[in-house]
């Protein structure tokens, strides 16, 4: 039972977005002991993060063939074990405080809701309960505009508790209230059309296999694609911004000659002795970047290796051994849409960092990624996270990735343009900058913190 319920929860977090399935899968968790809860959490992570298995084979990184699959499975099991431990700790709280009481349920749900955005600032977190309503239940996801993904998580946990206690009247009331507030927040975002002139973008989706990316033939093919994109952008009036995904421009051997159009590109740069993955701004005519945002949240073992200065190993990536940049995600740009709030790869999981950049003046969101060799399952999760970030911040989001998704999402979480994934594409996309701040931009997790404190007081009073 715990394994099946956890697997169902994990399935609801994969591309299909099945929130009722998640609520049902959460129902038995309220009565599980720590061991059963650990099985639930481990199974949920195994299913929702199954795309990690596509890391195999690792032979191109020098890992012996017999060790490749066991190593990849071990990575997935470590992630699963961490998820199991966290859910088991949450279950211990329910056991001590009596999860049958509504005060305890409120406190436990609020703590889980706070844990997700907090974990998203750490290296080992990707997707949580907040993304489950997308793409099919945008009204419920609309709550993120008021209190972030944490508020969406809170409501879903409370719905499952009411299901477990068979409190049908309160369940119906919470369903109506949650969907009503979320729908109102989305309607407000849709009604506000501020932002001035649109930003025209020519997005490049190379669809290059990471395992062969640095081979001479692949680099020649990429150079030809970039030259073709430059010519196409220069032929249009006015010329659109040329946009390249994560890791496209190498540290050395960059395309010769200054681009005739504005270029915003994922690439690499050197800061002293440190190499960093960045988004680089090169205005028309510039041969060197004029502004940049460095990747702050590095992938464990892929880009960041513990004791890298002592262990001669670059990690499970062709670009291993990178150093993190500053936490600020705002990239100043002289564009019609204004400054951008930038997420590089799985930084998209950290909604609070993007909301801070928006509160500081960013007018739109930019997500760049590689996502090869992973399957479409991860691409869909990435796009759903992008939808959630757009709703949270009330901003248009532009995603550009090596193999996809390359898409534009409006402030209500609706995908308005998308290029076919898995193939080489050049696509004209359009978005707008916005100035109004959402509730989450203004207050972050403060409402959740206040609710958690109030629930804690209620639990203490009930215990007395």
C-alpha positions, 0 to 999 in steps of 0.5 A: 500500500505505501509503495503504490500510494507513493508511486501514484503521487510520483506519477501525478508529478510527471508530465500529465498533471493529475492533481486528484490522483495526488490528493488520493495518494496523500490520503493514506500518508496521514495515517502512516507510521515513519516506516510506511511514510518512508516507503511512500516518499521513496516510491514517489521520488523513484517515479517522478525522477525516473528520468535520471536513468537516461544518464546511462551510458556514462562511458563517454565520461570515462566511466567503465561500461560495467559500472555505468548503469549501477552508478546511475541507479545509485544516484536515483536511489540516493535521491529516493532515500533522501525523499524517504527520510524527509517524509518519514520525519514529517510522519514522526511529527504527525505521530507525536502531535496526533495528525487526526486533529485539524490544528496538527494537520494545518501545522504539518501541511504548512511546514511541508509547504515551507519546506519545498521552497526552502529545499529548492535553494539547496542542491538536491531538489527538483520538483514538489507537490506544487507543480501537480495542478499543471497543466490541467488545473490552472485555477488551482495553480493560480494560488501561486500568484498569492503565496507561491508554490508553497500555498498550492502545496498547502491547499492540496495537503489540506484537501487530502486530509479532509478526504482522509477524515471524510469531512465533505462539507469542508472539502467542498468549501476548500475546493471552491475557495482555492479554485476561486481565489486562484482563478481571480488571481489569473484573471487579474494577471490577464486583465493587466496588459501593461508592458509596452512594446513586445520583445521579438526573439529568434530562438535557436534550438540546436538539438545537439547530443551532449555526448557528442557536443564537443566533437569537431563535427558537432562544433562545425554543425553548431557554427553553421546553425549560428551563422544561419540564425545571424543572417536570418535575424539580420534580414528582419526589420527590426532585427529580433534578439538572437537567443541561444540555450545553456552552454552553447558558446564555449569558453574558447573558439567562439564564433568569429566576428561581432554579431550584427544583432543583439545576442543573449546566449548561454555559454561559459566565461572565466572569472579569475581562475574559476570557470562559470556557466552563464547567460551572456549579453552581447549587443550588436557589434560587441565581440565580448559580453557586456553583461551576464548572470552566472549560474548559482545553483550547480548540479551536484556531481554534474557541475559541482564536485565535493573536494574538486581541488583534491580529487582529480575528477570533473564529475558526471558532466562534460563541463564539470568543475564549474564554480557558482556565481552570485545568487542575484538572478537579475540581468540588466538589459536595454530591451523593450521588455526590460531586465530579465530574471534568469534561471539556468537549468534546474535553477528554475526550481527556485521560485523565490530567487526569481521573485526577488529578481522581479521585485528588484525590477525584472520585467520578464523571466528567461529559462535556459537549459540543455536537458539532453540526454533526458527524455521528454518526461523531464522536458514536460516537468521543466515546462510545468515549472516554468508555468508555475514560475510565470504565475508566481511572479506575474511575468511572461516566461521564455524558455529556450533549451537545447532539445526543448522545451523552447516556448513562451508562457504568459503570466497566467501559465498558458503556453502561447508559443512552442517549437517542436521538441527534439529537433533543430529549430529556429523560431520567432517568439514574442513576449512582453515585459510587465511592471505590476508585482504579484502578491508572491513578489511582494511578500514571498513566504511571509504569509505561510510563515505567519500561518505556520506560527498561528498553527503552532500556537493552536497546537500548543493550546490544544495540547494544554 
